[in-house]
Amino acid sequence: MDKRPNIILLMADQMRGDCLGIAGHSDVKTPFLDALAAEGVRYENAYSACPTCV
């Protein structure tokens, strides 16, 4: 059996990094993304030097 991890990379367009329930946003409800983030790895200090949108 393969021992490699399953990796899912989610990338959203037009969404600020703090617009997740798990990030503490009081108005935004994201239960499914919150569950994925709680069970996996969440990188809170990511940085993009050259955004490709907006």
N, C-alpha and C positions, 0 to 999 in steps of 0.2 A: 504494500500500500504506500502511496506517495505521502511523504512527510512535509511537502511544501505547504505554506499557509495559503488560505484563500484571502485575496486582497480585493477590496472594492474601493475605488477612488471616486468620490462624488464631487463634482464641480458644478456650481450653480452660477448662472449669469445674472447680473443685476441684483445681487443679494449681498448685503453687508455681512461681515463676519460675526457680528454680535446679534444678528437676527435669528436666533435659535432659542428655544425654551431652555435648553441645557446651558446656554451662555448667560442665562439670567434675565432675558428680555421679558418684561412683564405683559406685553400685549400679544406677542407672536406665539402661536400654538403650533409646535412641530413635534407631535408625539412619536412619529415613526423615526424621524431623524434623531430625536433625543434618545430613543431606545438603541439605535445603532451606535451612537456616540458613547453611550454608557457601557456597552458591551465590548467596544473596540478601543481603538486609539484615536484620540482627538488632538490635533496639533493646533494649539491656541496662539502660537507666535509665528505663523507663516507670514511671508512678506513677498510682495510682487514689485519688482523695480520698474516694470513696464506693463501696466494693465492693458489688456487687449480689448476692453469694452468701455463704454460710457464716454 
